[in-house]
Amino acid sequence: MSLLKKLNLCGTVQGPAKFGVSKGDEPGHLGVWGIWSEPSVEVFRVVVKAHSQDRAMTVPTASYTFAPSKEQSFIQSIETSQEFKQFLVGSDRAQTGQVTLEFWLDNNRTETLNYTLPEVIKYLRGKGSKAPSHAKTSKEYLVQDTLVVASLAHSELKAYSEKVKAEIAEKLRKAEEERKRIEEEKKAALAKAQAEAAAKAAKPAAQVAAGGVPVDRSKPTLSPAKTAIFFGSSTGNTANVAEMLKKELGSVDYLKNITDIHPADLTVVENIIIGIPTWHIGELQDDWAAMLPEVKALSFTGKKVALFGLGDGKGYADTYVDGMAELLEPFEKGGAKLCGQWPTDSYEFKKSKAIRDGKFLGLVIDVENQDNLTDKRVKSWVSLIQKEMGI
Ligand SMILES: Cc1cc2nc3c(=O)[nH]c(=O)nc-3n(C[C@H](O)[C@H](O)[C@H](O)COP(=O)(O)O)c2cc1C
């Protein structure tokens, strides 16, 4: 058998491993590949050498190291060196020369493949077989630091490969960590945006107590009783009148600013006395405005409601105590019976929505213009509602 016939022309099976050459990515390149099934085969370095037939002349064309990929395979297109190209110029060598590929493996083992020069030249010209499709290049795992590798002995290559693999793994771990961090950040931003949107869509007066526990405003804080005065007051005038009423009425179970109660507290008494100043030109006082949507959901069946309102008949003559009407509506719709309607005589204003059947919906107090009448009005109204409400 001639020497040529003994040569492997398309790779060889070496136990659990297969190595070979193939056409490169471009003319002048040689493809080198390896596939193995056991981790111990690990290829650390590939040395490509060209020889004249009598081996009198040898030219190293390339020296590569591989920190093997996860797939236990590699493929690399390598460019032939200048020396190798010059070597090919001699026509006799081009016919009779040989190329050796040394695959430096784990445990100081080396597998060698021999090719005829014409066969390798065919590959360099982009002809010949391709590498097996399952020979894969994992860019992260392939190292081509030729200079460093060339300086290392075979026995040192494993440690070098381990070091490189550890560096690569660390790089991948950091990249994965960063990816997760960005993902978490995105998730947190999304959750925050969703929570803000949900909070906006929630009931206007929904509250959260200190400590983050949600307050259930549908539950009363007060126990059932007979008579209560509930008021809203932005600058204190209505609060003062509420105090006067309590004093005059005597038997009042609760006197509460509505900022201190739950909407459901409005339903715990039989006689509900509510006070409101009109603000913002014909509008509800702010605290009542905030609570009103919840008041609309309550039932006042069997309850009596009496109303007092403050306003400025000269400053806001066309919207005089208008807020009283808007506030009363949900109480009456909820089933409460109105008590304490009040004559409009002696008041100075032009227009008011708080008038029904020629009478105010309840007691009207005007501290800006008629404060001298406040005491008298309070006293008279108290005796009226005492009768109507049975206080
Ligand atoms: C900006 C502003 C707007 C007001 N709008 C009205 C109104 O439209 N109709 C009305 O009768 N009184 C109006 N008032 C008068 C208040 O109702 C009055 O001052 C009342 O006594 C305030 O009560 P409080 O101190 O309990 O909030 C307004 C007062 C201010 C300062």
The ligand as an ORCA input file, in Angstrom:
! r2SCAN-3c Opt
* xyz 0 1
  C     -63.806     81.505     46.855
  C     -65.117     81.505     47.571
  C     -66.225     81.089     46.906
  C     -67.456     81.119     47.525
  N     -68.556     80.754     46.803
  C     -69.769     80.911     47.397
  C     -70.961     80.650     46.668
  O     -70.927     80.311     45.485
  N     -72.140     80.787     47.274
  C     -72.241     81.169     48.592
  O     -73.335     81.297     49.095
  N     -71.129     81.436     49.317
  C     -69.891     81.324     48.759
  N     -68.762     81.576     49.476
  C     -68.878     82.007     50.893
  C     -68.664     80.864     51.902
  O     -69.667     79.880     51.787
  C     -68.672     81.444     53.289
  O     -67.555     82.244     53.477
  C     -68.723     80.399     54.393
  O     -68.952     81.033     55.625
  C     -67.461     79.573     54.494
  O     -67.663     78.539     55.421
  P     -66.484     77.664     56.025
  O     -65.618     78.591     56.849
  O     -67.137     76.657     56.932
  O     -65.773     77.024     54.939
  C     -67.541     81.548     48.871
  C     -66.398     81.936     49.542
  C     -65.206     81.939     48.903
  C     -63.986     82.415     49.644
*
